[in-house]
């Protein structure tokens, strides 16, 4: 993130700081949590639901994360995420994640 200072990067990467910043300006965020184990992830997904967005913390570029639509996918992505970091953010669906993508191909 060229030109961003360390405070801005930390706020973008830290789920708790990000949630507070969005609330401060009046924007809603999907249900979310930061977890430290697969067991916690399985508990949280029961509350948040699927599809779930899995984001390993502090990995600019999102390596190790993904969107899970089934429990099998969820477990696989979470396990993979823990290969890179010690905590993972899990979010519920956003309007963008449940709306079909727009195809810009001119075929």
Rosetta blueprint (number, residue, H / E / L):
1 X L
2 X L
3 X L
4 X L
5 X L
6 X H
7 X H
8 X H
9 X H
10 X H
11 X H
12 X H
13 X H
14 X L
15 X H
16 X H
17 X H
18 X H
19 X H
20 X H
21 X H
22 X H
23 X H
24 X H
25 X L
26 X L
27 X L
28 X L
29 X L
30 X L
31 X L
32 X E
33 X E
34 X E
35 X E
36 X L
37 X L
38 X H
39 X H
40 X H
41 X H
42 X H
43 X H
44 X H
45 X H
46 X H
47 X H
48 X H
49 X L
50 X L
51 X L
52 X E
53 X E
54 X E
55 X E
56 X E
57 X L
58 X L
59 X L
60 X L
61 X L
62 X L
63 X L
64 X L
65 X L
66 X E
67 X E
68 X E
69 X L
70 X L
71 X H
72 X H
73 X H
74 X H
75 X H
76 X H
77 X H
78 X H
79 X H
80 X H
81 X H
82 X L
83 X L
84 X L
85 X L
86 X L
87 X L
88 X E
89 X E
90 X E
91 X E
92 X L
93 X L
94 X L
95 X H
96 X H
97 X H
98 X H
99 X L
100 X L
101 X L
102 X L
103 X L
104 X L
105 X L
106 X L
107 X L
